[in-house]
Amino acid sequence: MGALRDLLAAARRCVAVASPLRVVAVPVTLGVFAVAALLGVLAVPAMAQDEAPTPPPQNWSFTGIFGGLDVAAAQRGFQVYSEVCATCHSMTLLHYRDLEGIGLTDGQIKAVAAAVTVPLGLDDQGNPKTGPGLPSSQFRSPFANELAARATLNGALPPDLSLIVNARVDGANYVYAILTGFQDAPPAFKMMGGMNYNEYFPGHQIAMPQPLHDAQVTFADSSPNRIENEAHDVVTFLYWAANPEAIQRKQIGVRVVLFLIFMTGVTYAVKRKVWADVH
């Protein structure tokens, strides 16, 4: 009702301005404002139902001026992506050789690439050929193209995850919230067919079923593998994928600032020495 009063007050102000100008469409203006106000008031409950809560902030190694990449977490996150997310989601902007950025050795990268089958161009007859991946290969995509993905997933198109953390507001916290926000829908909430309830997804209905479960991935370093741990690790990996040089940029920035502080001190000391005998 407060919104309705505000709109009616605005309409009266418009009438007051229009009257000296002999505008004859004042009743129409009032009618438009009244309808808009009514629609706005009626839309409030629907908007409130569709609004998702703000994702709670998590403790990330890469945040802050001195933040750095948790390499072990990023490696575990790559394992989660490979065993779970890669079933539906591509990462077309990454090549296997890029995994050097999360600490994998050349031998490990070759083994990871060779474990998947990727397109290898055309044979002598012009037919597409496939084979084991190489370090220079793009990450394997789960579907040949968008049409194949939609046909397999009942019309849904899983987004590419290469830049997903940068493509969403409050990216890391949002992606983590989506991965951990699946739950049963409230009794009064009407779900559409084939959709899943997610507390943090706009509208709360998402085509993706819950991807992570407790102990779904067994980590080589025996790290905890509850849903929250798996989600935290894979988001760390996705942050690195979208910002592979962010940590180096931070380190360079800190060094530059420290250098400038040092040079400021040296310059001041030289100035004091040069002008010490000048009265």
C-alpha positions as CSV (number, residue, x, y, z in Angstrom):
1,M,0.0,0.0,0.0
2,G,3.0,2.3,0.6
3,A,3.9,1.9,-3.1
4,L,0.4,2.8,-4.1
5,R,0.3,6.0,-2.0
6,D,3.7,7.0,-3.5
7,L,2.5,6.6,-7.0
8,L,-0.8,8.4,-6.4
9,A,1.2,11.3,-4.9
10,A,3.4,11.4,-7.9
11,A,0.3,11.5,-10.1
12,R,-1.1,14.4,-8.2
13,R,2.2,16.3,-8.7
14,C,2.0,15.6,-12.4
15,V,-1.6,17.0,-12.4
16,A,-0.5,20.1,-10.6
17,V,2.2,20.7,-13.2
18,A,0.0,19.9,-16.1
19,S,-2.9,22.1,-15.1
20,P,-1.3,25.5,-15.9
21,L,-0.2,24.1,-19.3
22,R,-3.9,23.2,-20.1
23,V,-3.1,19.5,-20.6
24,V,-6.5,17.8,-21.2
25,A,-5.2,14.2,-20.6
26,V,-5.1,14.4,-16.8
27,P,-7.7,11.7,-16.3
28,V,-5.8,9.4,-18.5
29,T,-2.6,10.1,-16.6
30,L,-4.3,9.4,-13.3
31,G,-5.7,6.1,-14.8
32,V,-2.3,5.0,-15.9
33,F,-0.7,5.7,-12.6
34,A,-3.5,3.9,-10.7
35,V,-3.2,0.8,-12.9
36,A,0.6,0.8,-12.6
37,A,0.3,1.1,-8.8
38,L,-2.2,-1.7,-8.6
39,L,0.0,-4.0,-10.8
40,G,3.0,-3.0,-8.7
41,V,1.3,-3.9,-5.4
42,L,0.0,-7.2,-6.8
43,A,3.4,-8.1,-8.1
44,V,5.1,-7.7,-4.8
45,P,4.2,-11.2,-3.4
46,A,5.3,-12.9,-6.6
47,M,8.6,-11.1,-6.7
48,A,9.2,-11.9,-3.0
49,Q,8.5,-15.6,-3.8
50,D,11.0,-15.6,-6.7
51,E,13.8,-13.7,-4.9
52,A,16.7,-15.9,-3.7
53,P,18.6,-15.1,-0.5
54,T,22.0,-13.6,-0.8
55,P,24.7,-16.4,-0.8
56,P,26.5,-16.4,2.5
57,P,30.2,-15.5,2.2
58,Q,32.7,-18.3,2.4
59,N,36.3,-18.3,3.4
60,W,38.4,-18.4,0.2
61,S,42.1,-18.5,0.0
62,F,42.2,-16.2,-3.1
63,T,40.3,-13.2,-1.6
64,G,41.9,-10.1,-0.2
65,I,45.0,-8.2,-1.2
66,F,47.4,-11.0,0.0
67,G,45.1,-13.8,-1.1
68,G,46.8,-16.8,-2.8
69,L,45.6,-20.0,-4.5
70,D,45.2,-23.1,-2.4
71,V,46.9,-25.4,-4.9
72,A,45.8,-28.6,-3.0
73,A,42.2,-27.5,-3.0
74,A,42.4,-26.5,-6.7
75,Q,43.7,-30.0,-7.6
76,R,40.9,-31.6,-5.6
77,G,38.5,-29.3,-7.3
78,F,39.8,-30.4,-10.7
79,Q,39.1,-34.0,-9.6
80,V,35.5,-33.1,-8.7
81,Y,35.1,-31.4,-12.1
82,S,36.5,-34.4,-13.9
83,E,34.5,-37.0,-12.1
84,V,31.2,-35.1,-11.7
85,C,30.8,-31.8,-13.5
86,A,32.5,-32.8,-16.8
87,T,29.6,-35.2,-17.4
88,C,27.5,-32.3,-18.5
89,H,29.6,-29.1,-18.4
90,S,32.3,-28.1,-20.8
91,M,35.3,-25.9,-20.2
92,T,36.3,-24.9,-23.8
93,L,38.7,-22.1,-22.9
94,L,41.1,-24.5,-21.0
95,H,43.7,-26.8,-22.4
96,Y,45.2,-29.7,-20.5
97,R,48.6,-28.0,-20.5
98,D,47.0,-25.2,-18.5
99,L,46.8,-27.5,-15.5
100,E,50.5,-26.7,-14.8
101,G,49.0,-23.6,-13.1
102,I,47.5,-25.7,-10.3
103,G,50.8,-27.6,-9.8
104,L,50.4,-30.7,-12.0
105,T,53.7,-32.0,-13.5
106,D,54.2,-32.7,-17.2
107,G,53.8,-36.4,-16.6
108,Q,50.5,-35.9,-14.7
109,I,49.2,-33.6,-17.4
110,K,50.0,-36.1,-20.1
111,A,48.3,-38.9,-18.2
112,V,45.2,-36.7,-17.6
113,A,44.9,-35.8,-21.2
114,A,45.5,-39.3,-22.5
115,A,42.7,-40.6,-20.3
116,V,40.1,-38.9,-22.4
117,T,39.1,-39.2,-26.1
118,V,39.1,-35.9,-28.0
119,P,38.7,-34.8,-31.6
120,L,42.0,-34.9,-33.5
121,G,41.1,-33.3,-36.8
122,L,40.4,-35.1,-40.0
123,D,41.9,-38.3,-41.5
124,D,43.2,-38.6,-45.1
125,Q,39.6,-39.1,-46.4
126,G,38.4,-36.0,-44.7
127,N,36.5,-37.9,-41.9
128,P,36.6,-36.7,-38.3
129,K,38.9,-38.7,-36.2
130,T,39.4,-39.0,-32.4
131,G,42.0,-40.3,-30.1
132,P,43.7,-39.9,-26.7
133,G,44.1,-36.3,-25.7
134,L,47.4,-34.4,-25.7
135,P,48.6,-31.6,-23.4
136,S,47.7,-29.2,-26.2
137,S,44.1,-30.5,-26.5
138,Q,41.1,-28.5,-25.3
139,F,39.3,-29.9,-22.3
140,R,37.0,-32.6,-23.7
141,S,33.4,-31.4,-24.1
142,P,30.6,-33.9,-23.0
143,F,28.5,-33.1,-26.1
144,A,29.3,-32.6,-29.8
145,N,27.3,-29.4,-30.0
146,E,24.4,-27.4,-28.4
147,L,21.7,-29.4,-30.2
148,A,23.2,-32.7,-28.9
149,A,23.3,-31.3,-25.4
150,R,19.6,-30.1,-25.5
151,A,18.5,-33.4,-27.0
152,T,20.1,-35.4,-24.2
153,L,19.1,-33.1,-21.3
154,N,15.4,-32.5,-22.1
155,G,16.0,-29.1,-23.7
156,A,18.4,-27.8,-21.0
157,L,21.8,-26.4,-21.9
158,P,24.5,-26.6,-19.2
159,P,26.6,-23.5,-19.2
160,D,30.3,-23.7,-20.0
161,L,32.2,-23.4,-16.8
162,S,35.4,-21.7,-18.0
163,L,34.4,-18.3,-16.8
164,I,31.4,-19.1,-14.6
165,V,32.9,-17.6,-11.5
166,N,33.4,-14.3,-13.3
167,A,30.0,-14.4,-15.1
168,R,27.9,-14.4,-11.9
169,V,27.5,-11.7,-9.3
170,D,29.4,-12.6,-6.2
171,G,30.7,-15.5,-8.4
172,A,32.5,-17.8,-6.0
173,N,30.0,-17.5,-3.2
174,Y,27.1,-17.8,-5.7
175,V,28.4,-21.0,-7.4
176,Y,29.1,-22.5,-4.0
177,A,25.6,-21.6,-2.8
178,I,24.0,-23.2,-5.9
179,L,26.0,-26.4,-5.4
180,T,25.0,-26.7,-1.7
181,G,21.5,-25.2,-2.0
182,F,19.5,-28.2,-3.2
183,Q,16.7,-29.2,-0.8
184,D,13.1,-30.3,-0.8
185,A,10.6,-27.7,-2.0
186,P,8.3,-26.1,0.7
187,P,4.8,-27.7,0.7
188,A,3.1,-24.6,-0.7
189,F,5.7,-24.2,-3.5
190,K,4.5,-25.3,-6.9
191,M,7.3,-27.0,-8.9
192,M,7.3,-27.4,-12.6
193,G,7.9,-30.8,-14.1
194,G,11.5,-31.9,-14.4
195,M,12.8,-29.0,-12.2
196,N,14.6,-29.2,-8.9
197,Y,14.3,-26.8,-5.9
198,N,17.4,-24.8,-5.0
199,E,17.3,-22.2,-2.3
200,Y,19.8,-19.8,-4.0
201,F,18.7,-20.1,-7.6
202,P,16.5,-17.2,-8.9
203,G,13.0,-18.5,-8.9
204,H,14.2,-21.6,-6.9
205,Q,13.6,-23.9,-9.8
206,I,16.7,-25.2,-11.7
207,A,16.9,-27.9,-14.4
208,M,20.2,-29.3,-13.0
209,P,19.7,-32.1,-10.4
210,Q,21.8,-32.1,-7.3
211,P,25.3,-32.8,-8.6
212,L,27.3,-33.4,-5.4
213,H,26.7,-35.9,-2.6
214,D,28.7,-36.8,0.5
215,A,31.7,-39.1,-0.3
216,Q,30.9,-38.9,-4.0
217,V,34.6,-38.2,-4.7
218,T,37.5,-39.9,-2.9
219,F,40.5,-37.6,-2.7
220,A,44.0,-39.0,-2.9
221,D,45.1,-36.9,0.1
222,S,42.2,-38.2,2.2
223,S,40.7,-34.8,2.6
224,P,37.1,-34.5,3.9
225,N,34.6,-35.1,1.1
226,R,31.2,-34.0,2.3
227,I,29.2,-31.9,-0.1
228,E,30.5,-28.7,1.4
229,N,34.1,-29.8,1.0
230,E,33.6,-31.0,-2.6
231,A,31.8,-27.7,-3.5
232,H,34.5,-25.6,-1.9
233,D,37.3,-27.4,-3.7
234,V,35.6,-27.3,-7.1
235,V,34.8,-23.6,-6.8
236,T,38.5,-22.9,-6.0
237,F,39.4,-24.7,-9.2
238,L,36.8,-22.8,-11.2
239,Y,38.1,-19.5,-9.7
240,W,41.6,-20.4,-11.0
241,A,40.2,-21.4,-14.4
242,A,38.5,-18.0,-14.8
243,N,41.5,-16.1,-13.3
244,P,44.6,-18.1,-14.0
245,E,46.9,-15.0,-13.5
246,A,45.1,-13.4,-10.6
247,I,47.5,-14.6,-7.9
248,Q,50.6,-13.6,-9.9
249,R,49.0,-10.1,-10.4
250,K,48.4,-9.8,-6.7
251,Q,52.0,-10.8,-5.9
252,I,53.4,-8.4,-8.5
253,G,51.2,-5.6,-7.1
254,V,52.4,-6.2,-3.5
255,R,56.0,-6.2,-4.6
256,V,55.6,-3.0,-6.5
257,V,53.9,-1.3,-3.5
258,L,56.7,-2.5,-1.2
259,F,59.3,-1.3,-3.7
260,L,57.7,2.1,-3.9
261,I,57.6,2.4,-0.1
262,F,61.3,1.4,0.1
263,M,62.2,4.0,-2.6
264,T,60.2,6.7,-0.8
265,G,62.3,6.0,2.3
266,V,65.5,6.1,0.3
267,T,64.6,9.3,-1.4
268,Y,63.7,11.0,1.8
269,A,67.0,9.9,3.4
270,V,68.9,11.2,0.4
271,K,67.0,14.5,0.6
272,R,67.9,14.9,4.3
273,K,71.5,14.2,3.6
274,V,71.8,16.6,0.7
275,W,70.1,19.5,2.5
276,A,71.5,18.8,5.9
277,D,74.1,21.7,5.7
278,V,71.8,24.2,4.1
279,H,70.4,26.7,6.5
